[in-house]
Amino acid sequence: MDWLNSLEEGISFTFDWSDKEINFLDVKLIIEDGKVKTNLFVKPTNPQLYLRYESNHPRHCLKAIPYGQAIRIKTICSEPEYVEDHLNKLKLKLIERGYTVSVIDEQFQKVENRERIDLLLDKESFQEQGEIAGGTELNEEGKLESLTPANF
């Protein structure tokens, strides 16, 4: 690590090792009781400065921010308590940026009414196409058949 960090001033490489959890991009993978759980990982340097609600953007774009972020949380977090924790934190961040509680709650409710599996795999659109990008196919029950190198 010292050698890597000596290459470029201003760039700092880190290395973490654990046999229980690992962070990758915005996902924390946790091994607990022989099962893999997922949680949202937010880098400590991320200030989460969402677009201000008073900005000169169409309202539908502003409403899409709490909705899209809530979908992101619900798809990444495998445990309901993780989802609740991150939605509460997101709500506070959005209020700081001028979003009203009613707008936030309305968008969160839309996501809360959807099952996580439905957010992870939009079955109807995939079933219509019969194929996911790169040769991943769905069988008659709408389940994944195969993954090919074209997906990567």
C-alpha positions in Angstrom: 0.0 0.0 0.0 2.8 2.4 0.8 4.2 2.0 -2.7 0.8 2.6 -4.3 0.2 5.7 -2.2 3.6 7.1 -3.1 2.8 7.1 -6.8 0.4 10.1 -7.0 0.0 12.8 -4.4 -3.7 13.4 -3.6 -4.8 9.8 -4.3 -4.9 7.5 -1.3 -5.4 3.8 -1.7 -6.8 1.8 1.2 -7.2 -1.9 1.8 -9.7 -3.6 4.1 -10.0 -7.2 4.8 -12.7 -9.1 6.7 -14.1 -12.6 6.6 -17.5 -11.2 7.6 -18.2 -8.2 5.3 -16.8 -6.3 2.4 -17.8 -3.1 0.6 -18.0 -3.0 -3.1 -19.2 0.2 -4.8 -22.4 1.1 -3.0 -23.1 -2.4 -1.6 -21.9 -3.9 1.7 -21.9 -7.7 1.5 -22.4 -9.3 4.9 -21.9 -13.0 5.7 -24.1 -13.9 8.7 -25.1 -17.3 9.9 -23.9 -18.8 6.6 -26.0 -16.4 4.5 -25.1 -13.4 2.4 -27.0 -10.2 3.3 -26.7 -6.9 1.5 -26.8 -3.4 2.8 -26.2 0.0 1.3 -22.7 1.3 1.7 -22.1 5.1 1.6 -18.6 6.3 1.6 -17.7 8.6 4.5 -16.7 11.3 2.0 -20.1 11.3 0.2 -22.1 14.3 1.5 -25.3 13.1 -0.3 -26.1 16.6 -1.6 -29.3 15.9 -3.5 -30.8 18.5 -5.9 -32.5 21.3 -3.9 -36.3 21.2 -4.1 -36.4 25.0 -4.8 -34.2 24.6 -7.9 -35.6 25.5 -11.3 -36.3 21.9 -12.4 -39.7 20.4 -13.4 -41.5 19.0 -10.3 -41.6 15.5 -11.8 -37.8 15.5 -11.9 -37.6 16.6 -8.3 -40.1 14.0 -7.2 -38.1 11.3 -9.0 -35.2 11.9 -6.7 -36.8 10.5 -3.5 -38.5 7.8 -5.5 -35.4 6.7 -7.3 -33.3 6.7 -4.2 -35.9 4.7 -2.3 -35.9 2.1 -5.1 -32.1 2.0 -4.9 -32.2 1.4 -1.2 -34.9 -1.2 -1.4 -33.1 -3.1 -4.2 -29.7 -3.0 -2.5 -30.8 -3.8 1.1 -31.8 -7.4 1.7 -33.2 -6.9 5.2 -36.2 -4.7 6.1 -34.4 -3.1 9.0 -31.6 -1.9 6.7 -34.2 -0.5 4.3 -36.0 1.4 7.2 -32.7 2.8 8.5 -31.6 4.1 5.2 -35.0 5.5 4.2 -35.0 7.4 7.5 -31.5 8.8 6.8 -32.5 9.7 3.2 -35.6 11.5 4.5 -33.5 13.7 6.8 -31.1 14.5 3.9 -34.0 15.4 1.6 -35.6 17.6 4.2 -32.3 19.4 4.6 -32.5 20.0 0.8 -36.0 21.6 1.0 -38.2 18.6 0.2 -41.5 18.5 2.1 -42.4 15.5 4.2 -45.5 15.0 2.1 -43.5 14.8 -1.2 -41.0 12.4 0.4 -43.7 10.2 2.0 -45.7 10.0 -1.2 -42.7 8.8 -3.2 -41.6 6.4 -0.5 -45.1 4.9 -0.3 -45.0 4.1 -4.0 -41.8 2.1 -3.4 -43.0 0.5 -0.1 -46.0 -0.9 -2.0 -43.7 -2.9 -4.3 -42.0 -6.1 -3.5 -38.2 -6.1 -3.6 -38.1 -9.0 -6.0 -40.3 -7.1 -8.4 -37.9 -4.1 -8.2 -34.9 -6.4 -8.9 -36.5 -8.2 -11.8 -39.2 -6.5 -13.8 -40.8 -9.7 -14.9 -43.3 -8.4 -17.4 -40.9 -6.4 -19.6 -38.4 -9.3 -19.5 -41.1 -11.9 -20.3 -42.3 -9.8 -23.3 -38.7 -9.7 -24.6 -37.9 -13.3 -23.6 -34.3 -12.2 -23.2 -32.2 -9.9 -21.1 -29.3 -8.1 -22.6 -26.4 -10.2 -23.7 -28.0 -13.6 -24.0 -29.5 -14.1 -20.5 -32.7 -15.9 -21.1 -35.8 -16.4 -19.1 -37.6 -19.8 -19.0 -41.4 -20.2 -19.2 -41.8 -19.4 -15.4 -39.9 -16.1 -15.9 -36.7 -17.4 -14.2 -33.2 -16.8 -15.3 -31.8 -19.6 -17.6 -28.2 -18.6 -18.1 -25.7 -15.8 -17.9 -23.2 -15.5 -20.7 -19.9 -13.5 -20.9 -21.7 -10.9 -22.9 -23.3 -9.7 -19.6 -19.9 -8.7 -18.3 
